[in-house]
Amino acid sequence: MQIPEAFKEKMRGLLSDEDYEKLMTSYDGTVNKGIRTNTLKCTPEEMAQKTPFELEPVDWCPTGYYIDSDIRPGKNPAYYAGLYYVQEPTAMTSAEALAPEPGDWVLDLCAAPGGKSTQLACKLEGQGLLVANELVNNRAEILASNVERMGVANALLFNEFPERLAARFHERFDKILVDAPCSGEGMFRKDNGAAEEWNPERVVNCAKRQLKILESVDKLLKPGGIVVYSTCTFSPEENEQVIEDFLGNNRYELMDIDLRGLDDRGRPEWSEKGTPALTKTLHVMPFHVRGEGHFIAKLRKTAACPLEEEPLKLKGKSRLKPAGRRDLDDYETFAKAYLNRRFGNLHLQGDQLYSLPEGITLRDIEGLKVLRPGIHLGALKKNRFEPSHTLAMVLRPEDFKTIYTVRDEEEAYTYLKGEPIIGTDLKGWVLVCFDKWPLGFGKASQGMIKNHFPKGLRIRKK
Ligand SMILES: C[S@@+](CC[C@H](N)C(=O)[O-])C[C@H]1O[C@@H](n2cnc3c(N)ncnc32)[C@H](O)[C@@H]1O
């Protein structure tokens, strides 16, 4: 890996000789890999039973574990059942610092691929709302797929500019995470491209963009609400200086961050004005801990922000409409035959049926680019309802009347490859489970289960 000379020079100026040498040596090491338990589905102990690799606890995240760097955790049935999320250990810090509570309205403004969104969802325990937003289209689809796999039931996903969300959700959120797009200096070891793309102008441009994103946060956050700002870079321009500029223009106070094993405080001397409270921010440096590197700041909003005189206009009608009773005949027939759980706030987009999160109305989403308006329950076909994979992933076995539990890992792979399962006397829709965790749907008849695991997710080989 080629570390840019200008970066080396900059870090040599910022760090002590000893720390600089340690940083450079850290680039010769291997990338730290981690997984985090999806507590919406299982406990860490249950996850450990279903994963064949060694797990070593991460200090600052009670559900995070280091795994050996040779392991490919995305190849395991437990992965497809959503028992864990593969996440770099220092990336687990931001959601821990924000610490939402069940019932909160939480916004993750820069969300793809979804590591922190799914971690926030665990903390909400299915209560309250998670709005996860990703601006870049193809990354947004990856976010949707991860939120689906983890079985998050109370999420609304957008593919939007922060300022457009701010025009609709004025001071509606209790907590906001800004895991900002950055120059990625903490990604050099993990992603060679990050080192190749790095240059001093990029750092300056990232800082401008970060400040602009934070301006939208001020409009979105309730007075008294909390925002965590994080980056995976070391540069003062994108860390201490962004926070100092934001504090200068808005009424916020920095809060202490208390995460086990982390005590490398932000440096006022790396900012323009030397704001003393910057010591409340946190650096997570790859030469102090086992991880790639992060910066976190936690701030409380101390005063309301006025409504804009000329707010941005959001045009366009939503293609969603509330589902009427007659629209739902086929869904109700399906629900009566198979579901032990009710879904509310039902809306249709064409023939696709969604359950919107509690408290969300069409007025909230009209004119915005919605990626997923809630749980995609399935499609109303001619005279029948076809359940979606998303529905399978939010269910627990007790929510469905016909369950097929795969006999062993081998049979789990058979299902995940898209092959039929032979030898059953079940009939109709079946929730195929790996132990007590759904993998997806199948349809049983004549002694076999036809596979409904989505084609795009199927694995080719173990
Ligand atoms: C550091 S990544 C987020 C990682 C994510 N939080 C996770 O844990 O998986 C930053 C994200 O911000 C998105 N982004 C880029 N420009 C943006 C902008 N102007 N406003 C908001 N998000 C932006 C990027 O596409 C990227 O997905």
The ligand as an ORCA input file, in Angstrom:
! r2SCAN-3c Opt
* xyz 0 1
  C     -18.939      6.950      6.133
  S     -20.186      6.517      5.053
  C     -21.462      5.913      6.072
  C     -21.239      4.542      6.641
  C     -22.438      4.055      7.431
  N     -22.816      4.989      8.469
  C     -22.248      2.687      8.055
  O     -21.950      2.598      9.232
  O     -22.426      1.682      7.361
  C     -20.824      8.070      4.538
  C     -22.014      7.999      3.608
  O     -22.456      9.325      3.291
  C     -22.913      9.344      1.950
  N     -22.875     10.736      1.415
  C     -22.111     11.212      0.428
  N     -22.365     12.519      0.213
  C     -23.324     12.876      1.081
  C     -24.012     14.093      1.347
  N     -23.744     15.218      0.679
  N     -24.949     14.079      2.299
  C     -25.220     12.952      2.981
  N     -24.579     11.790      2.778
  C     -23.653     11.740      1.837
  C     -21.956      8.418      1.239
  O     -22.515      7.922      0.040
  C     -21.714      7.330      2.275
  O     -22.549      6.237      2.078
*
